[in-house]
Amino acid sequence: CVFKRDAASIVVIVIGSLVLIRAHASAQPVLFTGDFPQLGEYRLMNQFGGEPVAASAFTMDGFPQAWDFTAVSGAGFIGVSRIDFETPAASGLGGDALFPAAEFATRFQSLGSGPSPTWRFFAYTASGRVEYGRLNPADEFPVSELDPPVLDHPLPLSLGSSWIEELSTGEFLVSHIHRESSVDAWGTAILPELGAVECLRVARLITQEDFVDDGSGTLIPIGSFTYRTYTWLGSGVGELATIVSDLVEGGAPPRNFAEAIFLSVTA
C-alpha cells in the first residue's frame, strides 16, 4: 500500500477511524532538535486498513485537544515499517558524497516482503530541519536531489509556526510541488502501546503539477492535483502519526482522510 505523493514518496496507511475528544494537556509544547530521533535510534510505524477517517475529526479548532488513535480495526492490520536514523555513509550508496551537507539519514523499510529501502538525507540548521534529497536503488531514477534544499520544518516549532516549500523532482517525469504548512493545534495524541503524548499538529496543503519532458527540454503538462496531510509531532518522540486525504484534481481541497500511519512500540 505505497502511494507516491510527492518527493517524499510518503508511505501512508488506511486506518479504521480516528476519534477526536477534548483533553487537558499540561502545557502547550514547544519542540526543539532534541525532541526528534537521534543517530542510532529507530521507530516502528503500524499500518492498518479500514474505513476512511471521519472528516469532522479534523475541523475542530481550539486547544488543548486529544486525538485517539487506539480506535483502529485489528482486522485491517497490514504490517509494520521501520525507520532507522543513520549516518549518511550508512546508506552504502554514496549518499555522503552526493549530499555532503547532510548530518544524518533516515532509512525507511517495510518489514517482511516490502520494497527496497528509501534513504532521505537531512541536517539541522539555524532555520530548522532541512532535507537535501533521497536515494532508492529500486527507482528508475534512484537519486533525487532537492536543489535548493527543502525546509522540512522550522525549529523551535510551536503553535502558529508556518512555512512554505517549493520543490521540483524527477527527470523525464517532472513534478513541481507547492506545500503550505502550519502548526494549527496542540494537545495529546493517544496511541496503542505508547499511550498519551503531548504534541503539536502540523497541517499541510500540497499542490502537485506533473509534466513529461518531450526530449528537447520542453515540459508538457499531464495533470495536477491537491491533497492535505496532518502530522502529529510529539515532545521527545518526533513524528507520532500522519494522515493523508484523497487526491482532488481541481476544485476545493479535500477534507476526507482515508490514509494514515502511526507509531508503534513493538513490531
Phi, psi and chi 1 to 4 in degrees:
 res  aa     phi    psi   chi1   chi2   chi3   chi4
   1 CYS       -   62.4 -174.2      -      -      -
   2 VAL  -106.4  129.1  178.6      -      -      -
   3 PHE  -120.8  129.4  -63.4   78.8      -      -
   4 LYS   -94.4   97.0 -157.1  159.5 -161.9  174.6
   5 ARG   -84.6  -50.6  -64.8  -65.1 -167.9 -173.5
   6 ASP  -152.9 -156.4   60.4   13.2      -      -
   7 ALA   -59.8  -25.1      -      -      -      -
   8 ALA   -76.5  -10.9      -      -      -      -
   9 SER    46.3   54.8  -60.7      -      -      -
  10 ILE   -61.3  128.6  -57.2  170.9      -      -
  11 VAL   -89.6  119.7  176.3      -      -      -
  12 VAL  -126.8  148.9  -68.4      -      -      -
  13 ILE  -128.6  143.1  -46.0  -58.6      -      -
  14 VAL   -82.8  134.1 -178.8      -      -      -
  15 ILE  -117.6  163.5   66.8  172.8      -      -
  16 GLY   -70.0  -49.0      -      -      -      -
  17 SER  -163.2  160.9   61.5      -      -      -
  18 LEU  -132.1  122.4  179.2   64.9      -      -
  19 VAL  -102.0  128.0  178.6      -      -      -
  20 LEU  -108.7  125.0  177.3   61.3      -      -
  21 ILE  -133.0  163.3   58.3  175.9      -      -
  22 ARG   -78.5  148.0  -65.4  -69.8  178.1  179.3
  23 ALA  -144.6  177.1      -      -      -      -
  24 HIS  -128.8   86.0  -62.2  -76.0      -      -
  25 ALA   -72.7  155.8      -      -      -      -
  26 SER   -71.4  -36.1   59.5      -      -      -
  27 ALA  -163.9  155.9      -      -      -      -
  28 GLN   -65.3  124.6  179.2 -172.5  146.9      -
  29 PRO   -72.6  148.9  -12.8   26.6      -      -
  30 VAL  -127.6  124.0  177.6      -      -      -
  31 LEU  -101.2  137.6  -56.8 -173.6      -      -
  32 PHE  -122.1  178.8  -61.4   87.8      -      -
  33 THR   -53.5  -41.7  -58.2      -      -      -
  34 GLY   -66.8  -10.3      -      -      -      -
  35 ASP   -83.3   -4.0  -73.6  -57.2      -      -
  36 PHE  -110.5  158.6  -66.3   86.8      -      -
  37 PRO   -55.9  146.6  -25.7   35.5      -      -
  38 GLN  -109.5  169.9  -54.0  -61.4  -51.8      -
  39 LEU   -53.9  135.6  -77.5  174.5      -      -
  40 GLY    91.5  -12.4      -      -      -      -
  41 GLU   -88.6  167.3  -63.5 -177.0    2.8      -
  42 TYR  -146.8  163.4   70.7   90.8      -      -
  43 ARG  -132.0  144.9  -63.7  -70.1 -174.1  -92.2
  44 LEU  -108.6  133.0  -61.6  173.8      -      -
  45 MET  -117.1  118.5  -53.0  -58.4  -73.5      -
  46 ASN   -72.0  144.9 -101.1  -26.4      -      -
  47 GLN  -127.2  130.1  -52.7  173.6   20.6      -
  48 PHE  -132.1  158.8  -71.8   81.8      -      -
  49 GLY  -123.2  144.8      -      -      -      -
  50 GLY   176.5 -155.2      -      -      -      -
  51 GLU   -79.2  156.8  -64.9  -60.5  -39.9      -
  52 PRO   -59.7  152.3  -24.3   34.2      -      -
  53 VAL   -69.7  141.2  174.0      -      -      -
  54 ALA   -66.2  126.4      -      -      -      -
  55 ALA   -60.6  -34.1      -      -      -      -
  56 SER   -62.8  -18.8   60.8      -      -      -
  57 ALA   -66.4  -13.0      -      -      -      -
  58 PHE  -120.4   10.4  -54.6   98.9      -      -
  59 THR   -98.7   -7.9   59.5      -      -      -
  60 MET   -77.5  136.2  -64.9 -180.0   65.8      -
  61 ASP  -104.0 -179.8  -63.5  -38.7      -      -
  62 GLY    88.6  164.5      -      -      -      -
  63 PHE  -162.9  157.4   16.2   79.5      -      -
  64 PRO   -75.7  157.9   29.1  -35.3      -      -
  65 GLN  -126.6  171.4  -63.4 -175.2   20.0      -
  66 ALA  -136.5  138.9      -      -      -      -
  67 TRP  -119.3  118.1  -58.9  -87.4      -      -
  68 ASP   -97.8  106.3 -171.6   -4.9      -      -
  69 PHE   -92.1    9.1  -74.2   91.8      -      -
  70 THR   -82.7  -15.1   64.3      -      -      -
  71 ALA   -84.4   68.2      -      -      -      -
  72 VAL  -123.3  138.4  177.4      -      -      -
  73 SER   -72.2  117.2  171.4      -      -      -
  74 GLY   -62.2  -25.6      -      -      -      -
  75 ALA   -67.4  -18.8      -      -      -      -
  76 GLY   -95.7   14.3      -      -      -      -
  77 PHE   -62.7  130.8 -178.7   70.8      -      -
  78 ILE  -105.1  -47.9  -64.3  173.4      -      -
  79 GLY   166.8 -166.6      -      -      -      -
  80 VAL  -130.8  138.6  177.4      -      -      -
  81 SER  -113.4  150.8  -68.1      -      -      -
  82 ARG  -119.2  135.4  174.3  168.9  169.8  148.3
  83 ILE  -117.7  115.9  -55.6  174.2      -      -
  84 ASP  -101.7  144.4  -70.8  -86.4      -      -
  85 PHE  -108.4  108.4  -64.7   79.5      -      -
  86 GLU  -125.5  174.2  -55.3  -81.0    3.0      -
  87 THR   -75.7  154.4   64.6      -      -      -
  88 PRO   -56.3  -34.4  -29.1   37.6      -      -
  89 ALA   -69.5  -20.2      -      -      -      -
  90 ALA   -66.1  -17.8      -      -      -      -
  91 SER   -64.7  -27.9   68.2      -      -      -
  92 GLY    68.2   11.4      -      -      -      -
  93 LEU  -116.4   12.4  -57.6  168.9      -      -
  94 GLY    81.0   18.8      -      -      -      -
  95 GLY   -62.3  -32.7      -      -      -      -
  96 ASP   -68.0  -30.5   50.6  -22.4      -      -
  97 ALA   -81.7  -36.8      -      -      -      -
  98 LEU   -69.4  -35.1  -74.1  166.6      -      -
  99 PHE  -127.3   71.6  -50.7  107.4      -      -
 100 PRO   -64.5  -22.2   22.3  -33.4      -      -
 101 ALA   -82.2  -10.4      -      -      -      -
 102 ALA   -70.0  138.7      -      -      -      -
 103 GLU   -99.5  -26.4  -62.0  173.4  -16.6      -
 104 PHE  -153.5  165.3   68.4   98.0      -      -
 105 ALA  -134.4  149.2      -      -      -      -
 106 THR  -108.1  137.9   60.8      -      -      -
 107 ARG  -111.5  111.1  178.6 -176.1 -174.4  -88.2
 108 PHE  -101.7  120.1 -170.8   99.7      -      -
 109 GLN  -139.0  126.8  174.2   71.4   66.5      -
 110 SER   -73.5  127.5  -64.7      -      -      -
 111 LEU   -72.9  147.5  -59.3 -175.4      -      -
 112 GLY    94.0 -127.1      -      -      -      -
 113 SER  -102.6   35.0   57.9      -      -      -
 114 GLY   -76.4  175.8      -      -      -      -
 115 PRO   -70.4  173.7   27.3  -34.6      -      -
 116 SER   -61.2  154.0   64.0      -      -      -
 117 PRO   -68.5  151.5   24.6  -34.3      -      -
 118 THR  -105.8  129.6  -64.1      -      -      -
 119 TRP  -104.7  133.6  -69.6   83.0      -      -
 120 ARG  -123.1  144.3  -60.5  173.3   62.3 -172.8
 121 PHE  -119.9  127.6  -63.2   84.2      -      -
 122 PHE  -133.8  168.0  -60.9   88.9      -      -
 123 ALA  -152.8  154.7      -      -      -      -
 124 TYR   -95.5  122.6  -71.3  111.7      -      -
 125 THR  -119.2 -177.3   71.1      -      -      -
 126 ALA   -63.5  -24.3      -      -      -      -
 127 SER   -84.0  -29.5  -60.2      -      -      -
 128 GLY   143.9 -156.6      -      -      -      -
 129 ARG   -83.9  120.4 -169.3  169.2   80.2  169.2
 130 VAL  -114.0  137.3  171.7      -      -      -
 131 GLU  -105.7  135.5 -177.8  176.8    5.6      -
 132 TYR  -102.9  -23.8  -65.7   92.7      -      -
 133 GLY   159.9 -170.8      -      -      -      -
 134 ARG  -152.7  161.6   57.3 -152.8   67.4 -167.7
 135 LEU  -133.1  137.6  -69.3  173.1      -      -
 136 ASN  -149.4  106.3 -171.9  -30.2      -      -
 137 PRO   -62.8  -16.8   20.2  -30.8      -      -
 138 ALA   -83.0  -14.0      -      -      -      -
 139 ASP   -77.1  154.2  -75.2   -9.5      -      -
 140 GLU   -60.7  -38.8 -178.2  178.9   -0.8      -
 141 PHE  -116.4   92.7  -58.1  102.0      -      -
 142 PRO   -69.4  -22.5   21.7  -31.7      -      -
 143 VAL  -105.1  127.3  179.2      -      -      -
 144 SER  -125.6  104.4  179.2      -      -      -
 145 GLU   -96.7  131.5 -177.2  177.6   -0.5      -
 146 LEU   -96.5  109.5  -58.8  178.3      -      -
 147 ASP  -130.2  106.3 -173.1   17.8      -      -
 148 PRO   -77.3  165.7   30.2  -36.9      -      -
 149 PRO   -57.3  156.0  -22.7   33.6      -      -
 150 VAL  -107.0  134.2  172.2      -      -      -
 151 LEU   -75.9  106.7  179.8   63.6      -      -
 152 ASP   -66.5  -47.2 -167.7   40.2      -      -
 153 HIS  -165.9  147.5   53.6   71.4      -      -
 154 PRO   -72.9  161.9   26.3  -32.6      -      -
 155 LEU  -140.5  139.6  -70.7  169.2      -      -
 156 PRO   -65.0  158.3   24.7  -33.8      -      -
 157 LEU  -117.1  129.3 -165.4   65.1      -      -
 158 SER  -150.3  173.8   60.4      -      -      -
 159 LEU   -54.7  131.1 -176.6   68.4      -      -
 160 GLY    95.5  -13.6      -      -      -      -
 161 SER   -59.3  138.1  -63.4      -      -      -
 162 SER  -147.1  150.8   63.1      -      -      -
 163 TRP  -160.3  159.6   62.2  104.2      -      -
 164 ILE  -126.0  136.4  -65.0  175.7      -      -
 165 GLU  -120.2  137.1  -54.7  147.7  -83.5      -
 166 GLU  -124.7  125.9  -59.7  -81.6   -3.0      -
 167 LEU  -149.6  157.5   60.1  149.9      -      -
 168 SER  -129.2  141.2  -65.3      -      -      -
 169 THR  -136.6  159.6   64.7      -      -      -
 170 GLY    96.1  166.3      -      -      -      -
 171 GLU  -120.9  -72.6  -62.9 -179.9   28.5      -
 172 PHE   -74.1  -47.4  173.6   71.4      -      -
 173 LEU   -99.8  113.5 -179.7   62.4      -      -
 174 VAL  -111.2  136.1  178.2      -      -      -
 175 SER  -120.0  129.6  -64.3      -      -      -
 176 HIS  -104.2  125.6  -67.3  169.2      -      -
 177 ILE  -124.5  132.2  -59.8  157.1      -      -
 178 HIS  -120.1  121.8  175.2   85.2      -      -
 179 ARG  -124.9  127.1  -60.3 -164.6  -62.9 -150.7
 180 GLU  -111.6  122.8  -60.8  178.3   10.2      -
 181 SER  -125.7  146.8  -54.2      -      -      -
 182 SER  -155.6  148.1   64.4      -      -      -
 183 VAL   -86.0  108.6  178.2      -      -      -
 184 ASP  -110.3   -2.9   70.4  -23.4      -      -
 185 ALA  -162.8  162.8      -      -      -      -
 186 TRP  -144.6  162.4   65.3  -83.8      -      -
 187 GLY   161.6 -134.6      -      -      -      -
 188 THR  -131.2  129.2  -56.7      -      -      -
 189 ALA   -98.1  132.4      -      -      -      -
 190 ILE  -110.4  116.7  -56.0  167.3      -      -
 191 LEU  -119.5  147.0  -61.7  167.7      -      -
 192 PRO   -57.6  139.1  -20.9   32.1      -      -
 193 GLU    73.8  -48.7  -56.4  175.8   56.4      -
 194 LEU   -79.0  -30.2 -163.5   63.8      -      -
 195 GLY    84.2 -148.6      -      -      -      -
 196 ALA   -93.3  132.2      -      -      -      -
 197 VAL  -131.6  128.9 -178.4      -      -      -
 198 GLU   -68.5  138.0  -67.9 -175.6    0.4      -
 199 CYS  -155.7  168.8   61.3      -      -      -
 200 LEU  -109.2  149.9  -60.2  171.5      -      -
 201 ARG  -109.1  125.9 -175.9  178.4   70.0 -178.5
 202 VAL  -105.3  121.8  177.5      -      -      -
 203 ALA   -99.1  133.7      -      -      -      -
 204 ARG  -128.3  139.4  -88.9 -163.8  171.1  109.3
 205 LEU  -118.1  120.7  176.5   63.7      -      -
 206 ILE  -118.3  129.4  -58.0  101.2      -      -
 207 THR  -117.2  128.2  -60.6      -      -      -
 208 GLN  -124.6  128.7  179.4  167.8  -35.5      -
 209 GLU  -113.8  128.3  -61.9  177.2  -72.2      -
 210 ASP  -108.4  141.9  -67.7  -30.9      -      -
 211 PHE  -136.0  159.1  -56.4   82.8      -      -
 212 VAL  -121.7  136.7   62.7      -      -      -
 213 ASP   -81.2  125.4 -168.8  -37.1      -      -
 214 ASP   -80.2    6.5   67.8   -3.5      -      -
 215 GLY   100.4  -15.0      -      -      -      -
 216 SER  -109.0    4.2   67.6      -      -      -
 217 GLY    96.2   -4.8      -      -      -      -
 218 THR   -84.5  128.9  -60.3      -      -      -
 219 LEU   -94.7  125.1  -62.9  179.2      -      -
 220 ILE  -104.3  120.5  -59.0  172.1      -      -
 221 PRO   -65.9  137.7   20.9  -30.2      -      -
 222 ILE  -124.8   -3.4   57.3  175.3      -      -
 223 GLY   157.7  162.3      -      -      -      -
 224 SER  -149.7  154.6   64.2      -      -      -
 225 PHE  -155.4  164.5   55.9   83.2      -      -
 226 THR  -128.0  146.0  -60.7      -      -      -
 227 TYR  -154.3  166.8   64.1   99.7      -      -
 228 ARG  -117.7  152.5  -64.9 -178.8 -173.6  -87.4
 229 THR  -134.8  154.1   70.7      -      -      -
 230 TYR  -127.0  136.2  -78.8   91.4      -      -
 231 THR  -130.1  136.3  -63.0      -      -      -
 232 TRP  -104.6  124.6  -74.3  -99.5      -      -
 233 LEU  -115.4  122.7  -59.3  174.0      -      -
 234 GLY  -102.5  149.3      -      -      -      -
 235 SER   -62.7  122.8  -59.5      -      -      -
 236 GLY    75.4    3.5      -      -      -      -
 237 VAL  -125.8  -39.1 -178.0      -      -      -
 238 GLY    91.4 -142.1      -      -      -      -
 239 GLU   -68.4  125.4 -175.4  171.4  -18.4      -
 240 LEU  -100.6  -40.7  -62.4  169.3      -      -
 241 ALA  -162.7  154.6      -      -      -      -
 242 THR  -141.2  137.3  -65.3      -      -      -
 243 ILE  -121.8  148.8   60.0  170.2      -      -
 244 VAL  -132.5  135.8 -177.2      -      -      -
 245 SER   -82.7  173.7   75.9      -      -      -
 246 ASP   -66.1  161.5  -70.4  -22.6      -      -
 247 LEU   -85.4  142.5  -56.0  179.6      -      -
 248 VAL  -128.2  128.5  170.2      -      -      -
 249 GLU   -93.4  101.9  -64.7 -173.9   19.6      -
 250 GLY    74.3  176.8      -      -      -      -
 251 GLY    77.1 -171.2      -      -      -      -
 252 ALA   -69.3  145.0      -      -      -      -
 253 PRO   -58.3  142.3  -23.0   33.5      -      -
 254 PRO   -69.9  150.7   26.3  -34.4      -      -
 255 ARG  -118.7    0.3  -58.7  -63.8  -56.0 -174.2
 256 ASN   -94.8  129.7   52.2  -40.2      -      -
 257 PHE  -115.2  115.2  -65.2   83.9      -      -
 258 ALA  -115.4    4.2      -      -      -      -
 259 GLU  -141.3  148.1  -58.1  156.8    5.7      -
 260 ALA  -162.6  158.6      -      -      -      -
 261 ILE  -139.9  138.6 -179.4  170.0      -      -
 262 PHE  -145.9  159.5   59.0   86.2      -      -
 263 LEU   -67.3  142.9 -170.7   65.1      -      -
 264 SER  -125.0  157.8  172.8      -      -      -
 265 VAL   -92.1  -37.9  176.1      -      -      -
 266 THR  -127.0  156.0   59.7      -      -      -
 267 ALA   -80.3      -      -      -      -      -
